[in-house]
Each structure stands twice: as C-alpha cells, then as structure tokens.
Amino acid sequence: MSRWPSNVVALGVKIGTQLFTAAGPRAVEHAHKRGSRVFLDLKYHDIPNTVAGAVREATRLGVFMLDVHASGGLAMMRAAADAATKAATDFGVVRPLVIGVTVLTSLDRKALPLDLGVAGSVESHVLRLAERARDAGLDGCVASPREIGLLRGALGPKWVIVTPGVRPTVAPRKPGGVSGPAQCNDDQARTATPRAAINAGADYIVVGRPITAAPDPAAAVTAIIEEITRA
C-alpha cells in the first residue's frame, strides 16, 4: 500500500481473499489509517448463521462494502443484510453496503451448464441472482461490464452495481518508455474498459491486476483515472 498514490484515498481499496488470508484484519486497519475506504471482497458463501457471524465481524472492522455469493440463497443473503444492520447499531459504525456476487467474470456461456449446471444465458442468470439479492434486502450486486445495462434497466438507479473485469484501454507508460495497448493475460472472460463500464452505468469499478502487475502501479492508477474522467 505504501506505493499507492494519494488519489487512492478517494477511490478506496479492495481487500480480497489473498491479502486477507496473509494479513487478516490488519490489512483493513492499515488501509483505514491511510484514509481509504475498504471493499472487503471475501465473497461469503456458507449457511446463514455462519455468514451472519462473518458479516458482523466485517462490520465491526468498519468496512465500506462487503460481498456474499448470491447463489447462497435468499435466507443466507437476508441473514447477511440483517447482520450488517444490527452490527452497525451495536458497534456504532456506519452500516456497510452488502452486495451479492452474481456470476464470476471468469465464467462464460459455455461454463454455466458444464460447471454449474445452469441452463440459459449468463445475462439471464445474472439478472435472476440480482433480483433474489434485491428481494433479500441487499444493496446491490457484483456483475461484469456486459450485464450493467440489463441490471440498471431492471433494478433501477438506486441499485448499486460493482463491476470487476475492468481492463484499461492503454497501458501506463513505463519509466523512460512509451504507452501502448493494455495487456493483462488472465482468466477474466467478460471484460470492458473503465470508460465503457462507467458509461454503461456502473457505480464502482474494480481494477486489480492491471494495477498490481504493472511496472509502475501508481502510473497505472493515474492512467485509469484519466480514462474514467473522459467517460
């Protein structure tokens, strides 16, 4: 985190399973000391009571947003939403946004029936899970850039859409070098540029490896912000 530019404070940081497994709550505390809001991206998926307990502890940490797998079912998602509300009151903190992960951005149309036994399109399954998340009292969902328009039209302007799978148009300039096309060989199947995601209606975008794997992470953040401001 020490290499991040000051504008990350305004944007916030995502703490996922790798960092949290390595550093635990100290990672959240460190981000807060730097003035950053935290999206705790642990994708809780368990029985309702266990998820409720985890959400309670995440709320105690003061995170801005956390997520659960929407495929965990209505009861699990409702337990998460209720736990966040109660914990915020008990601990005197702001209630975090609780959002549901729909279909991972590494999955595509071929993977749904083969790996998950789900018939139909990715878009229809994303919408179905998002609607269940809404019914459970969640604040929004995680979905790829390709489903933003569908979700915004079906669930309205107040539904929070968090979008991973974001890949910059242009890679940041290396020290002493020049800019070029962004390249990030990874397992994301449904992607879009920051500008396209914002224009489609995303409330928050998540950018990971294009920053962490860049030769100059601070320059990568700056390049992404510049692209967003042109959206």
Residue frames relative to the residue before (quaternion, step in Angstrom):
aa qw qx qy qz dx dy dz
M 1.0000 0.0000 0.0000 0.0000 0.00 0.00 0.00
S 0.5803 0.6280 -0.3807 0.3521 3.58 1.10 -0.57
R 0.6767 0.4910 -0.3027 0.4575 3.61 1.17 -0.43
W 0.5051 0.6693 -0.4314 0.3330 3.59 1.23 -0.18
P 0.4772 -0.6639 0.4897 0.3029 3.61 -1.03 0.70
S 0.6791 -0.5279 0.3320 0.3871 3.55 -1.24 0.47
N 0.6255 0.5654 -0.3612 0.3983 3.62 1.05 -0.59
V 0.5003 0.6345 -0.4385 0.3935 3.61 1.23 -0.16
V 0.5402 0.6214 -0.4016 0.4009 3.59 1.16 -0.53
A 0.6979 0.4615 -0.2722 0.4753 3.57 0.90 -0.90
L 0.7025 0.4841 -0.2753 0.4431 3.55 1.01 -0.77
G 0.3932 -0.7012 0.4999 0.3221 3.57 0.95 -0.82
V 0.2964 -0.7496 0.5682 0.1654 3.54 -1.30 0.32
K 0.3250 -0.7105 0.5877 0.2103 3.53 -1.25 0.55
I 0.1094 -0.7602 0.6375 0.0603 3.54 -0.94 0.94
G 0.1325 -0.8301 0.5413 0.0199 3.53 -0.49 1.26
T 0.7866 -0.3700 0.2286 0.4383 3.52 -1.33 -0.13
Q 0.6345 0.5411 -0.3532 0.4241 3.61 0.98 -0.73
L 0.7060 0.4455 -0.2685 0.4807 3.59 0.79 -1.01
F 0.6755 0.4979 -0.3141 0.4440 3.59 0.89 -0.85
T 0.6231 0.5259 -0.3409 0.4679 3.57 1.08 -0.66
A 0.6921 0.4812 -0.2732 0.4634 3.56 1.02 -0.81
A 0.8365 0.2298 -0.0692 0.4926 3.58 0.83 -0.99
G 0.3355 -0.7718 0.4848 0.2382 3.60 1.20 -0.37
P 0.8262 -0.2251 0.1613 0.4906 3.59 -1.20 -0.49
R 0.5285 0.6371 -0.4157 0.3769 3.60 1.18 -0.42
A 0.5996 0.5600 -0.3682 0.4373 3.60 1.10 -0.60
V 0.6481 0.4999 -0.3113 0.4828 3.57 1.00 -0.82
E 0.6553 0.5189 -0.3108 0.4524 3.56 0.90 -0.90
H 0.6476 0.5205 -0.3165 0.4577 3.58 0.98 -0.84
A 0.6533 0.5033 -0.3152 0.4695 3.59 0.96 -0.84
H 0.6523 0.5156 -0.3158 0.4570 3.58 0.97 -0.82
K 0.6273 0.5387 -0.3392 0.4486 3.58 1.03 -0.74
R 0.6763 0.4631 -0.2807 0.4993 3.56 1.19 -0.57
G 0.5608 -0.6364 0.3692 0.3797 3.57 1.29 0.03
S 0.5231 0.6594 -0.4016 0.3609 3.59 1.24 0.20
R 0.4153 -0.6411 0.5806 0.2817 3.52 -1.18 0.65
V 0.2581 -0.7896 0.5449 0.1135 3.58 -1.08 0.73
F 0.1802 -0.7041 0.6789 0.1045 3.49 -1.09 0.95
L 0.1754 -0.7946 0.5759 0.0788 3.57 -0.42 1.24
D 0.0894 -0.8433 0.5293 -0.0281 3.51 -0.10 1.40
L 0.2060 0.7997 -0.5308 0.1907 3.58 0.39 1.27
K 0.2974 -0.8128 0.4712 0.1699 3.59 1.31 0.03
Y 0.0354 -0.8379 0.5445 -0.0095 3.57 0.67 1.09
H 0.1082 0.7713 -0.6155 0.1202 3.57 -0.95 0.96
D 0.3901 0.6846 -0.5103 0.3446 3.56 -0.07 1.32
I 0.7093 -0.3829 0.3092 0.5046 3.58 -1.19 -0.26
P 0.6871 -0.5321 0.2915 0.3996 3.62 -1.08 0.66
N 0.6725 0.5103 -0.3174 0.4320 3.61 0.84 -0.90
T 0.6626 0.5019 -0.3065 0.4638 3.58 0.97 -0.84
V 0.6613 0.4958 -0.3080 0.4712 3.57 0.93 -0.86
A 0.6225 0.5402 -0.3430 0.4506 3.59 0.98 -0.78
G 0.6615 0.5062 -0.3072 0.4601 3.58 0.96 -0.82
A 0.6511 0.5103 -0.3121 0.4672 3.56 1.01 -0.81
V 0.6527 0.5070 -0.3124 0.4683 3.58 0.96 -0.86
R 0.6082 0.5518 -0.3542 0.4474 3.58 1.01 -0.72
E 0.6931 0.4653 -0.2836 0.4719 3.58 0.88 -0.91
A 0.6253 0.5244 -0.3420 0.4659 3.59 1.05 -0.68
T 0.6360 0.5167 -0.3225 0.4738 3.56 1.05 -0.76
R 0.6075 0.5578 -0.3433 0.4494 3.57 1.04 -0.77
L 0.6499 0.5293 -0.3094 0.4493 3.59 1.10 -0.73
G 0.4610 -0.7128 0.4286 0.3093 3.58 1.23 -0.30
V 0.3033 0.7640 -0.5233 0.2248 3.59 1.10 0.55
F 0.5285 -0.6475 0.4669 0.2889 3.53 -1.21 0.62
M 0.7995 -0.0102 0.0693 0.5965 3.55 1.04 -0.81
L 0.0015 0.7760 -0.6307 -0.0041 3.56 -1.18 0.64
D 0.2520 -0.7975 0.5319 0.1325 3.56 -1.19 0.39
V 0.1560 -0.7348 0.6524 0.0999 3.50 -1.36 0.48
H 0.5293 -0.6064 0.4700 0.3621 3.58 -1.19 0.38
A 0.4221 -0.7166 0.4978 0.2460 3.57 -0.70 1.07
S 0.6098 0.5638 -0.3453 0.4370 3.57 1.17 -0.51
G 0.5097 0.6498 -0.4146 0.3822 3.59 1.28 -0.02
G 0.5862 -0.6221 0.3491 0.3840 3.55 1.26 -0.16
L 0.6877 -0.5156 0.3413 0.3804 3.52 -1.30 0.51
A 0.6773 0.5040 -0.3083 0.4384 3.59 0.83 -0.95
M 0.6508 0.5096 -0.3187 0.4639 3.58 0.97 -0.80
M 0.6783 0.4841 -0.2993 0.4647 3.59 0.89 -0.91
R 0.6406 0.5157 -0.3298 0.4637 3.59 0.99 -0.77
A 0.6295 0.5271 -0.3327 0.4639 3.58 1.03 -0.76
A 0.6391 0.5240 -0.3222 0.4617 3.59 1.04 -0.78
A 0.6694 0.4986 -0.3033 0.4597 3.58 0.87 -0.94
D 0.6775 0.4896 -0.2930 0.4641 3.58 0.90 -0.91
A 0.6435 0.5309 -0.3260 0.4446 3.58 1.00 -0.80
A 0.6384 0.5253 -0.3264 0.4583 3.58 1.00 -0.79
T 0.6557 0.5152 -0.3093 0.4570 3.57 0.96 -0.86
K 0.6972 0.4686 -0.2782 0.4657 3.57 0.84 -0.97
A 0.6608 0.5136 -0.3169 0.4463 3.58 0.93 -0.86
A 0.6220 0.5450 -0.3459 0.4432 3.58 0.99 -0.78
T 0.6591 0.4895 -0.2994 0.4861 3.56 1.03 -0.78
D 0.6724 0.5172 -0.2997 0.4367 3.58 0.87 -0.94
F 0.7799 0.3485 -0.1700 0.4914 3.57 0.94 -0.91
G 0.4294 -0.7290 0.4462 0.2915 3.59 1.26 -0.05
V 0.5182 0.6056 -0.4352 0.4187 3.56 1.01 0.85
V 0.6116 -0.5299 0.4267 0.4038 3.54 -1.31 0.21
R 0.4789 -0.6661 0.4844 0.3040 3.56 -0.90 0.90
P 0.3825 -0.7210 0.5185 0.2550 3.62 -0.82 0.89
L 0.5325 -0.5482 0.5204 0.3810 3.52 -1.30 0.31
V 0.1361 -0.7719 0.6164 0.0755 3.57 -0.94 0.88
I 0.0212 -0.8319 0.5516 -0.0558 3.55 -0.49 1.20
G 0.3871 -0.7381 0.5163 0.1973 3.53 -1.20 0.61
V 0.3583 -0.7052 0.5711 0.2195 3.55 -0.91 0.94
T 0.2803 -0.7823 0.5355 0.1505 3.58 -0.71 1.06
V 0.7748 -0.1876 0.1765 0.5774 3.60 -0.04 -1.28
L 0.4937 -0.6786 0.4529 0.3010 3.57 -0.68 1.07
T 0.5200 -0.6717 0.4350 0.2986 3.57 -1.00 0.82
S 0.5719 0.5712 -0.3910 0.4402 3.60 1.24 -0.05
L 0.6566 0.5102 -0.2994 0.4680 3.60 1.27 -0.27
D 0.1097 -0.7825 0.6093 0.0662 3.56 -1.12 0.69
R 0.7877 -0.3388 0.2222 0.4640 3.56 -1.32 -0.08
K 0.6620 0.5110 -0.3142 0.4494 3.61 0.97 -0.78
A 0.6800 0.5213 -0.2952 0.4228 3.57 1.00 -0.79
L 0.5703 0.6330 -0.3921 0.3470 3.60 1.02 -0.68
P 0.7480 0.3652 -0.2544 0.4924 3.65 0.64 -0.92
L 0.6716 0.5242 -0.3078 0.4236 3.59 0.98 -0.81
D 0.7967 0.3260 -0.1459 0.4876 3.55 0.83 -1.01
L 0.7992 0.2948 -0.1339 0.5065 3.57 1.03 -0.76
G 0.4007 -0.7269 0.4712 0.2985 3.57 1.23 -0.28
V 0.4792 0.6613 -0.4294 0.3855 3.56 1.19 0.59
A 0.2533 -0.7603 0.5808 0.1432 3.56 -0.75 1.04
G 0.6754 0.4883 -0.3558 0.4228 3.56 -1.19 0.47
S 0.6727 -0.5166 0.3672 0.3818 3.51 -1.34 0.04
V 0.6362 -0.4968 0.4208 0.4140 3.54 -1.31 0.30
E 0.6538 0.5443 -0.3192 0.4176 3.56 0.89 -0.95
S 0.6835 0.4830 -0.3013 0.4570 3.58 0.88 -0.91
H 0.6546 0.5002 -0.3203 0.4676 3.59 1.02 -0.73
V 0.6105 0.5396 -0.3445 0.4663 3.60 1.02 -0.76
L 0.6813 0.4880 -0.2953 0.4588 3.58 0.83 -0.96
R 0.6348 0.5340 -0.3333 0.4480 3.59 0.95 -0.82
L 0.6844 0.4730 -0.2859 0.4754 3.58 0.90 -0.92
A 0.6419 0.5241 -0.3259 0.4550 3.58 0.99 -0.77
E 0.6440 0.5109 -0.3216 0.4699 3.57 1.00 -0.75
R 0.6406 0.4999 -0.3261 0.4831 3.59 1.03 -0.69
A 0.6158 0.5359 -0.3391 0.4675 3.57 1.08 -0.70
R 0.6360 0.5138 -0.3219 0.4775 3.57 0.98 -0.80
D 0.6660 0.5115 -0.3013 0.4517 3.59 0.90 -0.92
A 0.6753 0.4936 -0.2856 0.4676 3.58 1.15 -0.62
G 0.5711 -0.6228 0.3690 0.3870 3.58 1.25 -0.16
L 0.3993 0.6995 -0.4974 0.3223 3.58 1.19 0.38
D 0.5381 -0.6622 0.4404 0.2794 3.54 -1.27 0.45
G 0.7998 -0.1118 0.1097 0.5795 3.58 1.16 -0.42
C 0.3579 -0.7298 0.5393 0.2202 3.54 -1.24 -0.32
V 0.3944 -0.6445 0.5935 0.2771 3.49 -1.42 0.20
A 0.1634 0.7770 -0.5907 0.1439 3.56 -0.78 1.02
S 0.5921 -0.5932 0.4135 0.3558 3.54 -1.19 0.56
P 0.6854 -0.4860 0.3389 0.4232 3.59 -1.23 0.32
R 0.6459 0.5689 -0.3275 0.3898 3.58 1.04 -0.67
E 0.7235 0.4251 -0.2480 0.4841 3.60 1.19 -0.41
I 0.3980 0.7542 -0.4640 0.2399 3.60 1.23 -0.09
G 0.6853 0.4999 -0.2988 0.4373 3.58 0.77 -1.01
L 0.6386 0.5299 -0.3148 0.4608 3.56 0.97 -0.86
L 0.6935 0.4796 -0.2747 0.4622 3.57 0.87 -0.96
R 0.6515 0.5158 -0.3242 0.4521 3.55 0.93 -0.85
G 0.6726 0.4994 -0.2994 0.4567 3.56 0.96 -0.83
A 0.7252 0.4482 -0.2476 0.4603 3.58 0.98 -0.81
L 0.8084 0.3148 -0.1312 0.4798 3.58 0.95 -0.85
G 0.5562 -0.6816 0.3523 0.3194 3.56 1.27 0.06
P 0.7044 -0.5228 0.3087 0.3677 3.56 -1.31 0.29
K 0.6714 0.5131 -0.3117 0.4345 3.61 1.10 -0.50
W 0.5402 0.6123 -0.4062 0.4102 3.59 1.24 -0.28
V 0.3485 -0.7584 0.5184 0.1861 3.58 -0.70 1.11
I 0.0839 -0.7918 0.6046 0.0196 3.56 -0.80 1.06
V 0.1030 -0.7768 0.6212 0.0096 3.53 -0.72 1.19
T 0.1155 -0.8483 0.5166 -0.0116 3.54 -0.64 1.16
P 0.1320 -0.7588 0.6344 0.0665 3.58 -0.65 1.15
G 0.6540 0.5238 -0.3617 0.4088 3.57 -1.22 -0.27
V 0.4169 0.7010 -0.4658 0.3432 3.57 1.16 0.64
R 0.0372 -0.8046 0.5912 -0.0415 3.53 -0.79 1.11
P 0.4449 -0.7190 0.4615 0.2685 3.62 -0.62 1.10
T 0.5693 -0.5966 0.4516 0.3405 3.53 -1.24 0.55
V 0.8045 0.1333 -0.0169 0.5786 3.53 0.96 -0.98
A 0.4311 -0.6811 0.5284 0.2666 3.53 -0.99 0.86
P 0.5414 -0.6224 0.4450 0.3485 3.62 -1.07 0.67
R 0.5786 -0.5992 0.4345 0.3426 3.54 -1.17 0.59
K 0.3885 -0.6937 0.5549 0.2447 3.54 -0.94 0.88
P 0.6265 -0.5243 0.3968 0.4185 3.59 -1.15 0.49
G 0.8324 0.1214 -0.1270 0.5256 3.55 -0.70 1.13
G 0.6746 0.4906 -0.2858 0.4718 3.60 1.28 0.02
V 0.4937 -0.6323 0.5005 0.3255 3.52 -1.24 -0.44
S 0.5803 -0.5727 0.4452 0.3702 3.52 -1.29 0.36
G 0.0166 -0.7936 0.6081 0.0103 3.54 -1.22 0.45
P 0.7151 -0.4118 0.3076 0.4738 3.58 -1.23 -0.05
A 0.5061 -0.6561 0.4668 0.3090 3.54 -1.00 0.85
Q 0.0218 -0.7847 0.6195 -0.0019 3.56 -0.98 0.86
C 0.1381 0.7709 -0.6090 0.1257 3.55 -0.80 1.03
N 0.1516 -0.8119 0.5601 0.0643 3.55 -0.02 1.29
D 0.2651 0.7691 -0.5335 0.2318 3.57 -0.31 1.24
D 0.6414 -0.5697 0.3859 0.3395 3.54 -1.33 -0.18
Q 0.4150 0.6985 -0.4826 0.3271 3.58 1.17 0.40
A 0.2194 -0.8110 0.5338 0.0958 3.56 -0.79 1.05
R 0.7717 0.2465 -0.1286 0.5721 3.61 1.11 -0.65
T 0.1347 0.8300 -0.5139 0.1699 3.54 -0.04 1.36
A 0.0169 -0.7619 0.6452 0.0543 3.54 -1.39 0.08
T 0.5813 -0.5658 0.4442 0.3804 3.56 -1.27 0.21
P 0.6567 -0.4944 0.3736 0.4299 3.62 -1.19 0.33
R 0.6597 0.5164 -0.3137 0.4469 3.56 0.91 -0.89
A 0.6656 0.4983 -0.3106 0.4607 3.59 0.91 -0.86
A 0.6522 0.5196 -0.3203 0.4495 3.59 0.96 -0.80
I 0.6642 0.4914 -0.3009 0.4763 3.57 0.94 -0.87
N 0.6645 0.5053 -0.3072 0.4569 3.57 0.90 -0.89
A 0.6557 0.5187 -0.3139 0.4500 3.58 1.09 -0.66
G 0.6347 -0.5712 0.3177 0.4123 3.59 1.23 -0.36
A 0.3565 0.7318 -0.5108 0.2766 3.61 1.16 0.38
D 0.3868 -0.7068 0.5436 0.2350 3.57 -1.08 0.76
Y 0.7821 0.0409 0.0050 0.6217 3.56 1.07 -0.80
I 0.1539 -0.7604 0.6210 0.1121 3.56 -1.09 0.72
V 0.2576 -0.7536 0.5900 0.1326 3.54 -1.15 0.73
V 0.0036 -0.7900 0.6117 -0.0417 3.55 -0.71 1.11
G 0.0871 -0.8383 0.5381 0.0109 3.57 -0.54 1.16
R 0.8349 0.2724 -0.1429 0.4564 3.55 -0.07 -1.32
P 0.5947 0.5477 -0.4016 0.4302 3.66 0.98 -0.49
I 0.6779 0.4247 -0.2865 0.5272 3.59 1.26 -0.36
T 0.7439 0.4410 -0.2549 0.4326 3.58 0.61 -1.12
A 0.7190 0.4172 -0.2473 0.4979 3.59 1.13 -0.59
A 0.4906 0.6702 -0.4307 0.3529 3.59 1.26 -0.02
P 0.5876 -0.5750 0.4281 0.3753 3.61 -1.12 0.57
D 0.7724 0.1232 -0.0540 0.6207 3.56 1.14 -0.72
P 0.2649 -0.8122 0.4951 0.1581 3.64 0.03 1.22
A 0.6349 0.5330 -0.3401 0.4440 3.59 0.99 -0.79
A 0.6546 0.4959 -0.3097 0.4792 3.58 0.99 -0.80
A 0.6163 0.5465 -0.3435 0.4512 3.57 1.08 -0.69
V 0.6380 0.5142 -0.3218 0.4744 3.58 0.98 -0.83
T 0.6585 0.5174 -0.3080 0.4514 3.57 0.89 -0.92
A 0.6572 0.5117 -0.3102 0.4583 3.58 0.94 -0.88
I 0.6538 0.5059 -0.3133 0.4674 3.59 1.00 -0.79
I 0.6385 0.5142 -0.3280 0.4693 3.58 0.97 -0.82
E 0.6427 0.5192 -0.3278 0.4581 3.57 0.95 -0.82
E 0.6457 0.5071 -0.3245 0.4697 3.58 1.00 -0.76
I 0.6478 0.5235 -0.3208 0.4510 3.58 0.98 -0.84
T 0.6695 0.5170 -0.3117 0.4327 3.59 0.92 -0.85
R 0.6473 0.4857 -0.3279 0.4875 3.56 1.25 -0.29
A 0.4753 0.6993 -0.4261 0.3217 3.59 1.29 -0.12
